Amino acid sequence: QVQLVESGGGLVQAGGSLRLSCAASGNIYRFREMGWYRQAPGKQRELVETLTRGNTTNYADSVKGRFTISRGNVKNTVYLQMNSLKPEDTAIYYCHLVTNWLEPYWGQGTQVTVPS
């Protein structure tokens, strides 16, 4: 069993910053991919940014240059530094992990709100 614990969401004015964190525990060994997706009201869940075991990042064009994913010092922890936030970044952000055995897991989600 794998658990993902997210933190760091909240309300921030446009142009501000937030940092999300996700800590994974359980039978992971070395994750294949770990990162963030988001879902805005009335929209499908979409990729934000993920990090592979080989340190390759995948990200949405909409966050390029503004969001940065990084590994934490604690094993199986990742951060998402979000700068220059825009109202269109408002969504529930979900941590996502794929284990060494290709099992996908999702966190419970954390709300990020950027008022227009």
C-alpha positions, 0 to 999 in steps of 0.5 A: 500500500502506498500513501501520498500526503500533500501540503502547501495549497492555499489562496494567493494573489495573482503574481504570487508564489506557493510551494506544494509538497508530496511525501510518499510512503509504503511499498514504492522502492524507487518510483518510476515517476512522481509529480503533479496533475491538476483539475479545474472546475468543469475540466479534465485532470491535466498534467502539471509537471512530473519527474521521472526516476532518471530526473527527466521532467515533463510539464505542461506548456502553460507552466513552463518557466513558472513552475519547478519540480524538485526532489526533497532530501527525504526519499520519495518526496517532491516539491512543486514551486509555483511562481507568477501564479495566474487565475487560470492556475486555480485548481485542485492539485493532485500528487501522482506516483507510479511505483517501480512495479508500474502501479499508479497512486493519487493523493487526495488533492490540495486546493490552489486558488488565485483570484482574478 
